[in-house]
Amino acid sequence: MITIRAIDHIVLRVTNLEVMARFYIDVLGARFEKHQEAFGLYQLRVGEALIDLVPVDGPAGRKGGAAPGAEGRNLDHVCFRVLPWDGPAIVEELRGHGIETQIGMRYGAEGNGPSLYLDDPEGNTIELKGPPWAGIPATH
């Protein structure tokens, strides 16, 4: 059984990075954590989780199609922290539901660690994230 402990991070596609970052920092008390230029990703810390902001005209943001609005998404995906993490068992359980996926190493709220992606029935992307593993480079 998959046991979700918490949301690891959310990724918001934004049209105005400055305004959005200022809102989360100034209004909600987030703090700047990391800028991953290769992906156009700005990461803000909120408690134990991250809010990732990706400009819609940047490398990661362009993948979501139109800018946020009636015809475009502003939420790229939601990431749930899963404990205990047994990657092969999770992949098998998902396969039993007809979902094919694979594990990658990615940076999350607690560092680099295993994760995988899947879509819900309406096309929302979900990332399932395991615990951090020291010394493992992230793929993003």
Buried (B, 14 or more C-beta within 10 A) or exposed (E): EBEEEBBBBBBBBBBEBEEBBEEBBEEEEBEEBEEBEEBBBBBBBBEEBBBBBBBBEBBBBEEBEEBBEEEEBBEBBBBBBBEEBEBEEBBEEBEEEEBEBEBEBBBBBBEBBBBBBBEEEEEEBBBBBBBBEEEBEBEE
